[in-house]
Amino acid sequence: MSKTTRATQALDKLGVKFTLHAYDYDPGAASIGLQAAEALGVEPARVLKTLMAEANGKPVCVVVPSDCEVSMKKLASAFGAKAARMMRPADAERLTGYHVGGISPFGQKKPVPVAIEESALGHASVFLNGGQRGLQVELDPNDAVKAAGAIARPLVA
């Protein structure tokens, strides 16, 4: 497994400190984020999943704890939209340049607005996808917000 991805290169370029964590990715897991948390031995609230959605038909990236569900109403509100819905996996892969299960908010092929669940800022460090399946980056959540150019809002149901 390569430890250099567009996500890690983007973080390096910004001078963001992070630690890489590789784990055995299980494509058959019911929840990829929860499987990553279990494999890494980390509480699920600290392992954030990256999802691609659309707010008023425009692509957005949403980052929430792996043990939570996104509230479409709160997601729409975060971006000043009337409605939000999840993006089709094939569209998410084409837009980000990453495979589902390996989508990172960092280093996406076409940058889009990013929102991070505000409760994630309460942790000393969080884990986000490092740009490929089975690779997580651990970093300060405030650094994650800055590096992704994100807004922090309540996003979970």
Secondary structure, 3 states (H helix, E strand, C coil): CCCCCHHHHHHHHHCCCCEEEECCCCCCCCCHHHHHHHHHCCCHHHEEEEEEEEECCEEEEEEEECCCCECHHHHHHHCCCCCEEECCHHHHHHHHCCCCCCCCCCCCCCCCCEEEEHHHHHCCCEEEECCCCCEEEEECHHHHHHHHCCEEECCEC
